Amino acid sequence: MTATLTSTPAVVRTIAEIRAAIRAYRAEAGATASVGFVPTMGFLHEGHASLIGRSAQDNGLTVLSIFVNPLQFGPNEDFERYPRDEARDLDVAARAGADIVFMPSVSEMYPTSAATQITVSGVTERLCGASRPGHFDGVGIVVTKLFNIVQPDRAYFGLKDAQQVAVVERMVADLNQPVQIVPCPIVREADGLAMSSRNVYLSADERREALVISRTLAKVPAWIDSGMNAAQLTAAVREGISSSPIADIDYVETLTYPALQPPAPDAPVSVSDGRIIVAAAVRFGRTRLIDNILISLPEAQPL
Ligand code: AMP
């Protein structure tokens, strides 16, 4: 067995401390300084670790934030019971290569309720934007606040939340936020289930049934090659997921990416559509899971 040397990241909980730590790093590193930032809600898994690892490769300093943002949860969602485990998170953060972990309290981030809103239109019309009203406004405000606090050169987001990537990219472009967004591929369990902090909610039976999502999405490239149009593709994915008796579909949609608009309805999905996403949100018991496949045409290869 080989021992891996990892250094424990510095843990900071206040905005003043994180600003001071980054200022000190920039002063020391000078012109070569580069700060990578990975915003998360914690309960870290290998998906998060992949973003941290990528940031550590690209940058001199990697800042990880862990903050369960109340503003992006609806009134009947799982804010209160969202899984939290600081000690385990610090272990994953250290192994993945984070230098600083920023873990603010809700009152540190929102000393007063913010009067300012960030609403990104268009890309939020469908998918989670439609089924979780207000969710992306909550994401917009917290990501903007975190960008202003950390002032990173690059920020790393997972394509597991592909709509979130599209929303953040659009917000950064519209507001000239001085940060480069780096989208990262979906990390899956060995059997294909997309990793998610919410997977711990699943019973053994639900966990087994949930595989129907990734198994069905994996068939999408072949279905596109066979000449299906967007409506047929959506119907085929719906049917595949419905083969599980306990899958309760919230949405299945086939859209262009990153605009997240419907492609031409009748023609087969084709090169003129650019990138296509097939995205699904499905409930198993009380747990809502999301997954997607992003296809770059004409090869019909998953990204
Ligand atoms: P969360 O803690 O769920 O808010 O996720 C924080 C970041 O990790 C987001 O950019 C997510 O897209 C990303 N992420 C979550 N799960 C995965 C995964 N399975 N693969 C890649 N990135 C992920």
py3Dmol code that shows the C-alpha trace and the ligand (Angstrom):
import py3Dmol

protein = """\
ATOM      1  CA  MET A   1       0.000   0.000   0.000  1.00  0.00           C
ATOM      2  CA  THR A   2       1.368   3.411  -0.876  1.00  0.00           C
ATOM      3  CA  ALA A   3       0.669   6.277   1.414  1.00  0.00           C
ATOM      4  CA  THR A   4      -0.599   9.418  -0.269  1.00  0.00           C
ATOM      5  CA  LEU A   5       0.543  12.697   1.175  1.00  0.00           C
ATOM      6  CA  THR A   6      -2.224  15.230   1.417  1.00  0.00           C
ATOM      7  CA  SER A   7      -2.176  18.466   3.312  1.00  0.00           C
ATOM      8  CA  THR A   8      -5.255  19.538   5.213  1.00  0.00           C
ATOM      9  CA  PRO A   9      -6.892  22.543   3.604  1.00  0.00           C
ATOM     10  CA  ALA A  10      -7.342  25.718   5.613  1.00  0.00           C
ATOM     11  CA  VAL A  11     -10.918  26.060   6.818  1.00  0.00           C
ATOM     12  CA  VAL A  12     -12.372  29.561   6.834  1.00  0.00           C
ATOM     13  CA  ARG A  13     -15.874  30.594   7.785  1.00  0.00           C
ATOM     14  CA  THR A  14     -16.004  34.345   7.310  1.00  0.00           C
ATOM     15  CA  ILE A  15     -15.883  36.565   4.233  1.00  0.00           C
ATOM     16  CA  ALA A  16     -13.163  38.707   5.814  1.00  0.00           C
ATOM     17  CA  GLU A  17     -10.954  35.629   6.356  1.00  0.00           C
ATOM     18  CA  ILE A  18     -11.379  34.221   2.860  1.00  0.00           C
ATOM     19  CA  ARG A  19     -10.641  37.611   1.302  1.00  0.00           C
ATOM     20  CA  ALA A  20      -7.485  37.934   3.455  1.00  0.00           C
ATOM     21  CA  ALA A  21      -6.299  34.413   2.561  1.00  0.00           C
ATOM     22  CA  ILE A  22      -6.727  35.012  -1.173  1.00  0.00           C
ATOM     23  CA  ARG A  23      -5.102  38.448  -0.948  1.00  0.00           C
ATOM     24  CA  ALA A  24      -2.100  36.854   0.791  1.00  0.00           C
ATOM     25  CA  TYR A  25      -1.836  34.160  -1.894  1.00  0.00           C
ATOM     26  CA  ARG A  26      -2.034  36.722  -4.722  1.00  0.00           C
ATOM     27  CA  ALA A  27       0.578  38.947  -3.065  1.00  0.00           C
ATOM     28  CA  GLU A  28       2.960  36.005  -2.732  1.00  0.00           C
ATOM     29  CA  ALA A  29       2.364  34.409  -6.145  1.00  0.00           C
ATOM     30  CA  GLY A  30       2.492  37.725  -7.996  1.00  0.00           C
ATOM     31  CA  ALA A  31       1.925  37.679 -11.737  1.00  0.00           C
ATOM     32  CA  THR A  32       1.672  33.881 -11.855  1.00  0.00           C
ATOM     33  CA  ALA A  33      -1.239  33.762  -9.386  1.00  0.00           C
ATOM     34  CA  SER A  34      -4.356  31.912 -10.489  1.00  0.00           C
ATOM     35  CA  VAL A  35      -7.309  31.071  -8.301  1.00  0.00           C
ATOM     36  CA  GLY A  36      -9.644  28.191  -9.150  1.00  0.00           C
ATOM     37  CA  PHE A  37     -13.018  27.984  -7.442  1.00  0.00           C
ATOM     38  CA  VAL A  38     -15.394  25.058  -6.915  1.00  0.00           C
ATOM     39  CA  PRO A  39     -18.767  26.012  -5.392  1.00  0.00           C
ATOM     40  CA  THR A  40     -20.661  23.108  -3.775  1.00  0.00           C
ATOM     41  CA  MET A  41     -23.299  22.288  -1.184  1.00  0.00           C
ATOM     42  CA  GLY A  42     -21.056  19.670   0.447  1.00  0.00           C
ATOM     43  CA  PHE A  43     -21.590  15.998   1.223  1.00  0.00           C
ATOM     44  CA  LEU A  44     -18.796  15.568  -1.265  1.00  0.00           C
ATOM     45  CA  HIS A  45     -18.383  12.641  -3.646  1.00  0.00           C
ATOM     46  CA  GLU A  46     -16.120  11.788  -6.578  1.00  0.00           C
ATOM     47  CA  GLY A  47     -18.062  14.174  -8.845  1.00  0.00           C
ATOM     48  CA  HIS A  48     -17.087  17.086  -6.623  1.00  0.00           C
ATOM     49  CA  ALA A  49     -13.564  15.659  -6.263  1.00  0.00           C
ATOM     50  CA  SER A  50     -13.161  15.679 -10.066  1.00  0.00           C
ATOM     51  CA  LEU A  51     -13.890  19.422 -10.167  1.00  0.00           C
ATOM     52  CA  ILE A  52     -11.468  20.090  -7.308  1.00  0.00           C
ATOM     53  CA  GLY A  53      -8.801  17.944  -8.996  1.00  0.00           C
ATOM     54  CA  ARG A  54      -9.244  19.766 -12.293  1.00  0.00           C
ATOM     55  CA  SER A  55      -8.960  23.120 -10.537  1.00  0.00           C
ATOM     56  CA  ALA A  56      -5.837  22.004  -8.672  1.00  0.00           C
ATOM     57  CA  GLN A  57      -4.279  21.024 -12.015  1.00  0.00           C
ATOM     58  CA  ASP A  58      -5.093  24.359 -13.646  1.00  0.00           C
ATOM     59  CA  ASN A  59      -4.458  26.820 -10.814  1.00  0.00           C
ATOM     60  CA  GLY A  60      -1.994  27.805  -8.099  1.00  0.00           C
ATOM     61  CA  LEU A  61      -4.741  28.003  -5.471  1.00  0.00           C
ATOM     62  CA  THR A  62      -7.986  26.027  -5.291  1.00  0.00           C
ATOM     63  CA  VAL A  63     -10.840  27.330  -3.169  1.00  0.00           C
ATOM     64  CA  LEU A  64     -13.758  25.029  -2.410  1.00  0.00           C
ATOM     65  CA  SER A  65     -16.947  26.448  -0.951  1.00  0.00           C
ATOM     66  CA  ILE A  66     -19.456  24.372   0.984  1.00  0.00           C
ATOM     67  CA  PHE A  67     -22.717  26.191   1.520  1.00  0.00           C
ATOM     68  CA  VAL A  68     -26.229  24.781   1.471  1.00  0.00           C
ATOM     69  CA  ASN A  69     -27.909  27.823  -0.034  1.00  0.00           C
ATOM     70  CA  PRO A  70     -31.443  28.224   1.330  1.00  0.00           C
ATOM     71  CA  LEU A  71     -32.409  30.554  -1.530  1.00  0.00           C
ATOM     72  CA  GLN A  72     -32.192  27.820  -4.158  1.00  0.00           C
ATOM     73  CA  PHE A  73     -34.592  25.465  -2.338  1.00  0.00           C
ATOM     74  CA  GLY A  74     -38.362  25.703  -2.723  1.00  0.00           C
ATOM     75  CA  PRO A  75     -40.621  25.708   0.354  1.00  0.00           C
ATOM     76  CA  ASN A  76     -41.404  21.975   0.073  1.00  0.00           C
ATOM     77  CA  GLU A  77     -37.915  20.864  -0.903  1.00  0.00           C
ATOM     78  CA  ASP A  78     -35.164  19.205   1.126  1.00  0.00           C
ATOM     79  CA  PHE A  79     -33.213  22.180   2.567  1.00  0.00           C
ATOM     80  CA  GLU A  80     -33.624  21.027   6.181  1.00  0.00           C
ATOM     81  CA  ARG A  81     -32.703  17.406   5.567  1.00  0.00           C
ATOM     82  CA  TYR A  82     -29.985  18.013   2.941  1.00  0.00           C
ATOM     83  CA  PRO A  83     -27.092  15.732   4.011  1.00  0.00           C
ATOM     84  CA  ARG A  84     -24.213  17.414   5.811  1.00  0.00           C
ATOM     85  CA  ASP A  85     -20.896  15.917   7.058  1.00  0.00           C
ATOM     86  CA  GLU A  86     -18.087  18.409   7.620  1.00  0.00           C
ATOM     87  CA  ALA A  87     -15.414  15.971   8.750  1.00  0.00           C
ATOM     88  CA  ARG A  88     -15.895  13.678   5.777  1.00  0.00           C
ATOM     89  CA  ASP A  89     -16.030  16.660   3.392  1.00  0.00           C
ATOM     90  CA  LEU A  90     -12.697  17.955   4.669  1.00  0.00           C
ATOM     91  CA  ASP A  91     -11.168  14.551   4.058  1.00  0.00           C
ATOM     92  CA  VAL A  92     -12.433  14.425   0.441  1.00  0.00           C
ATOM     93  CA  ALA A  93     -11.378  18.058  -0.092  1.00  0.00           C
ATOM     94  CA  ALA A  94      -7.853  17.313   1.140  1.00  0.00           C
ATOM     95  CA  ARG A  95      -7.463  14.209  -1.007  1.00  0.00           C
ATOM     96  CA  ALA A  96      -8.770  16.004  -4.100  1.00  0.00           C
ATOM     97  CA  GLY A  97      -6.339  18.919  -3.685  1.00  0.00           C
ATOM     98  CA  ALA A  98      -8.323  21.852  -2.257  1.00  0.00           C
ATOM     99  CA  ASP A  99      -6.185  24.502  -0.552  1.00  0.00           C
ATOM    100  CA  ILE A 100      -8.906  26.481   1.199  1.00  0.00           C
ATOM    101  CA  VAL A 101     -12.401  25.403   2.204  1.00  0.00           C
ATOM    102  CA  PHE A 102     -14.847  28.260   2.684  1.00  0.00           C
ATOM    103  CA  MET A 103     -17.785  27.194   4.865  1.00  0.00           C
ATOM    104  CA  PRO A 104     -19.861  30.259   5.692  1.00  0.00           C
ATOM    105  CA  SER A 105     -22.989  30.214   7.846  1.00  0.00           C
ATOM    106  CA  VAL A 106     -26.316  31.348   6.408  1.00  0.00           C
ATOM    107  CA  SER A 107     -26.085  34.585   8.426  1.00  0.00           C
ATOM    108  CA  GLU A 108     -22.568  35.260   7.105  1.00  0.00           C
ATOM    109  CA  MET A 109     -23.840  34.978   3.512  1.00  0.00           C
ATOM    110  CA  TYR A 110     -27.213  36.647   4.115  1.00  0.00           C
ATOM    111  CA  PRO A 111     -26.963  39.032   7.076  1.00  0.00           C
ATOM    112  CA  THR A 112     -30.106  40.637   5.702  1.00  0.00           C
ATOM    113  CA  SER A 113     -32.376  39.146   3.074  1.00  0.00           C
ATOM    114  CA  ALA A 114     -30.974  40.298  -0.270  1.00  0.00           C
ATOM    115  CA  ALA A 115     -33.096  42.941  -1.992  1.00  0.00           C
ATOM    116  CA  THR A 116     -31.217  42.349  -5.232  1.00  0.00           C
ATOM    117  CA  GLN A 117     -32.372  39.619  -7.598  1.00  0.00           C
ATOM    118  CA  ILE A 118     -30.575  37.921 -10.448  1.00  0.00           C
ATOM    119  CA  THR A 119     -32.931  36.404 -12.976  1.00  0.00           C
ATOM    120  CA  VAL A 120     -31.553  34.830 -16.122  1.00  0.00           C
ATOM    121  CA  SER A 121     -34.357  34.494 -18.662  1.00  0.00           C
ATOM    122  CA  GLY A 122     -34.564  32.146 -21.651  1.00  0.00           C
ATOM    123  CA  VAL A 123     -32.305  29.304 -20.545  1.00  0.00           C
ATOM    124  CA  THR A 124     -34.356  28.968 -17.344  1.00  0.00           C
ATOM    125  CA  GLU A 125     -37.729  28.524 -19.085  1.00  0.00           C
ATOM    126  CA  ARG A 126     -37.658  24.723 -19.136  1.00  0.00           C
ATOM    127  CA  LEU A 127     -36.315  21.732 -17.199  1.00  0.00           C
ATOM    128  CA  CYS A 128     -35.502  22.566 -13.558  1.00  0.00           C
ATOM    129  CA  GLY A 129     -36.242  26.243 -14.237  1.00  0.00           C
ATOM    130  CA  ALA A 130     -39.858  25.263 -14.870  1.00  0.00           C
ATOM    131  CA  SER A 131     -40.220  22.543 -12.247  1.00  0.00           C
ATOM    132  CA  ARG A 132     -38.389  24.396  -9.439  1.00  0.00           C
ATOM    133  CA  PRO A 133     -39.685  28.007  -9.547  1.00  0.00           C
ATOM    134  CA  GLY A 134     -37.141  30.465  -8.126  1.00  0.00           C
ATOM    135  CA  HIS A 135     -34.356  27.866  -8.030  1.00  0.00           C
ATOM    136  CA  PHE A 136     -32.108  29.573 -10.574  1.00  0.00           C
ATOM    137  CA  ASP A 137     -32.678  33.014  -9.021  1.00  0.00           C
ATOM    138  CA  GLY A 138     -31.244  31.491  -5.836  1.00  0.00           C
ATOM    139  CA  VAL A 139     -28.341  30.017  -7.803  1.00  0.00           C
ATOM    140  CA  GLY A 140     -27.716  33.358  -9.564  1.00  0.00           C
ATOM    141  CA  ILE A 141     -27.489  35.346  -6.352  1.00  0.00           C
ATOM    142  CA  VAL A 142     -25.312  32.872  -4.442  1.00  0.00           C
ATOM    143  CA  VAL A 143     -22.923  32.237  -7.337  1.00  0.00           C
ATOM    144  CA  THR A 144     -22.562  35.989  -7.942  1.00  0.00           C
ATOM    145  CA  LYS A 145     -21.922  36.634  -4.244  1.00  0.00           C
ATOM    146  CA  LEU A 146     -19.364  33.811  -4.114  1.00  0.00           C
ATOM    147  CA  PHE A 147     -17.650  35.089  -7.283  1.00  0.00           C
ATOM    148  CA  ASN A 148     -17.463  38.577  -5.735  1.00  0.00           C
ATOM    149  CA  ILE A 149     -16.093  37.175  -2.476  1.00  0.00           C
ATOM    150  CA  VAL A 150     -13.510  34.774  -3.969  1.00  0.00           C
ATOM    151  CA  GLN A 151     -12.780  36.656  -7.231  1.00  0.00           C
ATOM    152  CA  PRO A 152     -11.532  33.503  -8.953  1.00  0.00           C
ATOM    153  CA  ASP A 153      -9.848  33.341 -12.345  1.00  0.00           C
ATOM    154  CA  ARG A 154     -11.700  30.113 -13.158  1.00  0.00           C
ATOM    155  CA  ALA A 155     -14.767  28.404 -11.711  1.00  0.00           C
ATOM    156  CA  TYR A 156     -15.573  24.714 -12.167  1.00  0.00           C
ATOM    157  CA  PHE A 157     -19.109  23.389 -12.638  1.00  0.00           C
ATOM    158  CA  GLY A 158     -20.348  19.867 -13.377  1.00  0.00           C
ATOM    159  CA  LEU A 159     -22.440  19.019 -16.434  1.00  0.00           C
ATOM    160  CA  LYS A 160     -24.535  16.834 -14.130  1.00  0.00           C
ATOM    161  CA  ASP A 161     -26.319  20.178 -13.661  1.00  0.00           C
ATOM    162  CA  ALA A 162     -26.109  21.123 -17.337  1.00  0.00           C
ATOM    163  CA  GLN A 163     -28.825  23.768 -17.095  1.00  0.00           C
ATOM    164  CA  GLN A 164     -26.951  25.380 -14.199  1.00  0.00           C
ATOM    165  CA  VAL A 165     -23.834  25.566 -16.404  1.00  0.00           C
ATOM    166  CA  ALA A 166     -25.886  27.256 -19.154  1.00  0.00           C
ATOM    167  CA  VAL A 167     -27.418  29.707 -16.657  1.00  0.00           C
ATOM    168  CA  VAL A 168     -24.074  30.600 -15.059  1.00  0.00           C
ATOM    169  CA  GLU A 169     -22.349  30.997 -18.443  1.00  0.00           C
ATOM    170  CA  ARG A 170     -25.121  33.309 -19.611  1.00  0.00           C
ATOM    171  CA  MET A 171     -25.047  35.346 -16.381  1.00  0.00           C
ATOM    172  CA  VAL A 172     -21.259  35.706 -16.529  1.00  0.00           C
ATOM    173  CA  ALA A 173     -21.446  36.846 -20.172  1.00  0.00           C
ATOM    174  CA  ASP A 174     -24.337  39.269 -19.590  1.00  0.00           C
ATOM    175  CA  LEU A 175     -22.778  40.847 -16.483  1.00  0.00           C
ATOM    176  CA  ASN A 176     -19.119  40.726 -17.634  1.00  0.00           C
ATOM    177  CA  GLN A 177     -18.213  38.822 -14.502  1.00  0.00           C
ATOM    178  CA  PRO A 178     -14.416  38.396 -14.804  1.00  0.00           C
ATOM    179  CA  VAL A 179     -14.238  34.615 -14.446  1.00  0.00           C
ATOM    180  CA  GLN A 180     -13.801  31.736 -16.872  1.00  0.00           C
ATOM    181  CA  ILE A 181     -16.422  29.002 -16.452  1.00  0.00           C
ATOM    182  CA  VAL A 182     -15.032  25.491 -16.896  1.00  0.00           C
ATOM    183  CA  PRO A 183     -17.714  22.819 -17.484  1.00  0.00           C
ATOM    184  CA  CYS A 184     -16.672  19.325 -16.323  1.00  0.00           C
ATOM    185  CA  PRO A 185     -18.034  15.893 -17.322  1.00  0.00           C
ATOM    186  CA  ILE A 186     -20.542  13.896 -15.260  1.00  0.00           C
ATOM    187  CA  VAL A 187     -18.928  11.388 -12.884  1.00  0.00           C
ATOM    188  CA  ARG A 188     -20.907   8.155 -12.472  1.00  0.00           C
ATOM    189  CA  GLU A 189     -20.923   5.193 -10.125  1.00  0.00           C
ATOM    190  CA  ALA A 190     -19.497   1.985 -11.648  1.00  0.00           C
ATOM    191  CA  ASP A 191     -23.011   0.892 -12.633  1.00  0.00           C
ATOM    192  CA  GLY A 192     -23.824   4.213 -14.349  1.00  0.00           C
ATOM    193  CA  LEU A 193     -25.852   6.110 -11.743  1.00  0.00           C
ATOM    194  CA  ALA A 194     -24.828   9.784 -11.827  1.00  0.00           C
ATOM    195  CA  MET A 195     -23.158  10.635  -8.519  1.00  0.00           C
ATOM    196  CA  SER A 196     -25.216  12.962  -6.343  1.00  0.00           C
ATOM    197  CA  SER A 197     -25.272  13.953  -2.682  1.00  0.00           C
ATOM    198  CA  ARG A 198     -28.962  13.032  -2.783  1.00  0.00           C
ATOM    199  CA  ASN A 199     -28.246   9.373  -3.679  1.00  0.00           C
ATOM    200  CA  VAL A 200     -27.936   8.656   0.065  1.00  0.00           C
ATOM    201  CA  TYR A 201     -31.671   9.228   0.404  1.00  0.00           C
ATOM    202  CA  LEU A 202     -32.408   6.189  -1.799  1.00  0.00           C
ATOM    203  CA  SER A 203     -33.504   2.868  -0.297  1.00  0.00           C
ATOM    204  CA  ALA A 204     -31.785  -0.240  -1.696  1.00  0.00           C
ATOM    205  CA  ASP A 205     -34.769  -0.881  -3.942  1.00  0.00           C
ATOM    206  CA  GLU A 206     -34.910   2.733  -5.183  1.00  0.00           C
ATOM    207  CA  ARG A 207     -31.148   2.725  -5.773  1.00  0.00           C
ATOM    208  CA  ARG A 208     -31.512  -0.352  -8.006  1.00  0.00           C
ATOM    209  CA  GLU A 209     -34.470   1.081  -9.918  1.00  0.00           C
ATOM    210  CA  ALA A 210     -32.768   4.472 -10.379  1.00  0.00           C
ATOM    211  CA  LEU A 211     -30.328   2.826 -12.791  1.00  0.00           C
ATOM    212  CA  VAL A 212     -33.075   2.975 -15.389  1.00  0.00           C
ATOM    213  CA  ILE A 213     -32.246   6.660 -15.971  1.00  0.00           C
ATOM    214  CA  SER A 214     -28.606   6.264 -17.022  1.00  0.00           C
ATOM    215  CA  ARG A 215     -29.322   3.003 -18.848  1.00  0.00           C
ATOM    216  CA  THR A 216     -32.005   4.701 -20.936  1.00  0.00           C
ATOM    217  CA  LEU A 217     -29.990   7.864 -21.610  1.00  0.00           C
ATOM    218  CA  ALA A 218     -27.085   5.698 -22.801  1.00  0.00           C
ATOM    219  CA  LYS A 219     -29.263   4.567 -25.717  1.00  0.00           C
ATOM    220  CA  VAL A 220     -29.757   8.126 -27.013  1.00  0.00           C
ATOM    221  CA  PRO A 221     -26.761   8.213 -29.430  1.00  0.00           C
ATOM    222  CA  ALA A 222     -28.004   5.062 -31.186  1.00  0.00           C
ATOM    223  CA  TRP A 223     -31.545   6.449 -31.320  1.00  0.00           C
ATOM    224  CA  ILE A 224     -30.249   9.669 -32.919  1.00  0.00           C
ATOM    225  CA  ASP A 225     -28.229   7.624 -35.424  1.00  0.00           C
ATOM    226  CA  SER A 226     -31.400   5.736 -36.317  1.00  0.00           C
ATOM    227  CA  GLY A 227     -32.973   9.033 -37.420  1.00  0.00           C
ATOM    228  CA  MET A 228     -35.341   9.864 -34.559  1.00  0.00           C
ATOM    229  CA  ASN A 229     -36.645  13.406 -34.276  1.00  0.00           C
ATOM    230  CA  ALA A 230     -36.715  15.243 -30.952  1.00  0.00           C
ATOM    231  CA  ALA A 231     -40.289  14.210 -30.090  1.00  0.00           C
ATOM    232  CA  GLN A 232     -39.546  10.547 -30.805  1.00  0.00           C
ATOM    233  CA  LEU A 233     -36.363  10.733 -28.763  1.00  0.00           C
ATOM    234  CA  THR A 234     -38.194  12.249 -25.796  1.00  0.00           C
ATOM    235  CA  ALA A 235     -40.937   9.611 -26.088  1.00  0.00           C
ATOM    236  CA  ALA A 236     -38.405   6.769 -26.278  1.00  0.00           C
ATOM    237  CA  VAL A 237     -36.574   8.042 -23.175  1.00  0.00           C
ATOM    238  CA  ARG A 238     -39.873   8.470 -21.311  1.00  0.00           C
ATOM    239  CA  GLU A 239     -40.884   4.953 -22.216  1.00  0.00           C
ATOM    240  CA  GLY A 240     -37.498   3.538 -21.181  1.00  0.00           C
ATOM    241  CA  ILE A 241     -37.580   5.268 -17.786  1.00  0.00           C
ATOM    242  CA  SER A 242     -41.231   4.287 -17.264  1.00  0.00           C
ATOM    243  CA  SER A 243     -40.219   0.631 -17.461  1.00  0.00           C
ATOM    244  CA  SER A 244     -39.417   1.016 -13.760  1.00  0.00           C
ATOM    245  CA  PRO A 245     -42.687   0.713 -11.838  1.00  0.00           C
ATOM    246  CA  ILE A 246     -41.510   3.211  -9.197  1.00  0.00           C
ATOM    247  CA  ALA A 247     -40.047   5.882 -11.520  1.00  0.00           C
ATOM    248  CA  ASP A 248     -42.162   9.041 -11.246  1.00  0.00           C
ATOM    249  CA  ILE A 249     -41.086  11.294 -14.128  1.00  0.00           C
ATOM    250  CA  ASP A 250     -40.938  15.022 -13.434  1.00  0.00           C
ATOM    251  CA  TYR A 251     -39.647  15.853 -16.922  1.00  0.00           C
ATOM    252  CA  VAL A 252     -37.899  14.397 -19.947  1.00  0.00           C
ATOM    253  CA  GLU A 253     -36.942  16.893 -22.634  1.00  0.00           C
ATOM    254  CA  THR A 254     -34.806  17.043 -25.766  1.00  0.00           C
ATOM    255  CA  LEU A 255     -33.385  20.530 -26.309  1.00  0.00           C
ATOM    256  CA  THR A 256     -30.571  22.368 -28.024  1.00  0.00           C
ATOM    257  CA  TYR A 257     -27.629  23.199 -25.754  1.00  0.00           C
ATOM    258  CA  PRO A 258     -26.772  25.685 -24.304  1.00  0.00           C
ATOM    259  CA  ALA A 259     -29.819  27.706 -25.513  1.00  0.00           C
ATOM    260  CA  LEU A 260     -32.155  25.014 -24.082  1.00  0.00           C
ATOM    261  CA  GLN A 261     -34.784  25.511 -26.780  1.00  0.00           C
ATOM    262  CA  PRO A 262     -36.653  22.806 -28.712  1.00  0.00           C
ATOM    263  CA  PRO A 263     -34.950  21.659 -31.930  1.00  0.00           C
ATOM    264  CA  ALA A 264     -36.945  21.446 -35.180  1.00  0.00           C
ATOM    265  CA  PRO A 265     -39.929  19.253 -34.214  1.00  0.00           C
ATOM    266  CA  ASP A 266     -40.344  16.960 -37.233  1.00  0.00           C
ATOM    267  CA  ALA A 267     -36.893  16.571 -38.804  1.00  0.00           C
ATOM    268  CA  PRO A 268     -34.511  13.970 -37.396  1.00  0.00           C
ATOM    269  CA  VAL A 269     -32.107  15.460 -34.861  1.00  0.00           C
ATOM    270  CA  SER A 270     -29.252  16.599 -37.104  1.00  0.00           C
ATOM    271  CA  VAL A 271     -26.008  18.479 -37.381  1.00  0.00           C
ATOM    272  CA  SER A 272     -27.850  21.783 -37.843  1.00  0.00           C
ATOM    273  CA  ASP A 273     -29.057  21.447 -34.250  1.00  0.00           C
ATOM    274  CA  GLY A 274     -25.459  21.712 -32.935  1.00  0.00           C
ATOM    275  CA  ARG A 275     -25.349  20.273 -29.444  1.00  0.00           C
ATOM    276  CA  ILE A 276     -28.412  18.449 -28.163  1.00  0.00           C
ATOM    277  CA  ILE A 277     -29.236  17.598 -24.566  1.00  0.00           C
ATOM    278  CA  VAL A 278     -31.676  14.972 -23.395  1.00  0.00           C
ATOM    279  CA  ALA A 279     -32.378  15.743 -19.745  1.00  0.00           C
ATOM    280  CA  ALA A 280     -34.512  13.954 -17.187  1.00  0.00           C
ATOM    281  CA  ALA A 281     -35.719  14.563 -13.634  1.00  0.00           C
ATOM    282  CA  VAL A 282     -37.266  11.524 -11.980  1.00  0.00           C
ATOM    283  CA  ARG A 283     -38.561  10.864  -8.465  1.00  0.00           C
ATOM    284  CA  PHE A 284     -37.919   7.588  -6.690  1.00  0.00           C
ATOM    285  CA  GLY A 285     -39.910   7.751  -3.475  1.00  0.00           C
ATOM    286  CA  ARG A 286     -39.158  11.159  -1.935  1.00  0.00           C
ATOM    287  CA  THR A 287     -35.901  11.566  -3.862  1.00  0.00           C
ATOM    288  CA  ARG A 288     -35.732  13.613  -7.045  1.00  0.00           C
ATOM    289  CA  LEU A 289     -32.780  12.707  -9.284  1.00  0.00           C
ATOM    290  CA  ILE A 290     -31.565  14.500 -12.411  1.00  0.00           C
ATOM    291  CA  ASP A 291     -29.361  13.232 -15.211  1.00  0.00           C
ATOM    292  CA  ASN A 292     -28.687  14.094 -18.835  1.00  0.00           C
ATOM    293  CA  ILE A 293     -26.748  13.232 -21.950  1.00  0.00           C
ATOM    294  CA  LEU A 294     -25.168  15.969 -24.018  1.00  0.00           C
ATOM    295  CA  ILE A 295     -24.553  15.061 -27.623  1.00  0.00           C
ATOM    296  CA  SER A 296     -22.266  16.842 -30.024  1.00  0.00           C
ATOM    297  CA  LEU A 297     -23.495  16.238 -33.557  1.00  0.00           C
ATOM    298  CA  PRO A 298     -22.823  14.943 -36.172  1.00  0.00           C
ATOM    299  CA  GLU A 299     -20.846  12.161 -34.470  1.00  0.00           C
ATOM    300  CA  ALA A 300     -23.655  11.510 -31.982  1.00  0.00           C
ATOM    301  CA  GLN A 301     -20.962  10.942 -29.380  1.00  0.00           C
ATOM    302  CA  PRO A 302     -21.757  11.696 -25.753  1.00  0.00           C
ATOM    303  CA  LEU A 303     -19.490  14.446 -24.393  1.00  0.00           C
TER     304      LEU A 303
END
"""
ligand_1 = """\
23
AMP
P -23.798 20.400 -5.519
O -22.995 20.181 -4.284
O -24.759 19.294 -5.819
O -24.410 21.774 -5.589
O -22.769 20.336 -6.726
C -21.639 21.184 -6.753
C -20.968 21.069 -8.097
O -20.573 19.713 -8.313
C -21.898 21.448 -9.256
O -21.146 22.168 -10.227
C -22.336 20.124 -9.762
O -22.703 20.133 -11.125
C -21.096 19.280 -9.547
N -21.455 17.862 -9.514
C -22.369 17.262 -8.719
N -22.467 15.948 -9.025
C -21.599 15.729 -10.046
C -21.248 14.581 -10.822
N -21.807 13.392 -10.612
N -20.318 14.712 -11.790
C -19.751 15.928 -12.025
N -20.030 17.041 -11.331
C -20.953 16.945 -10.361
"""
view = py3Dmol.view(width=600, height=400)
view.addModel(protein, "pdb")
view.setStyle({"model": 0}, {"cartoon": {"style": "trace"}})
view.addModel(ligand_1, "xyz")
view.setStyle({"model": 1}, {"stick": {}})
view.zoomTo()
view.show()
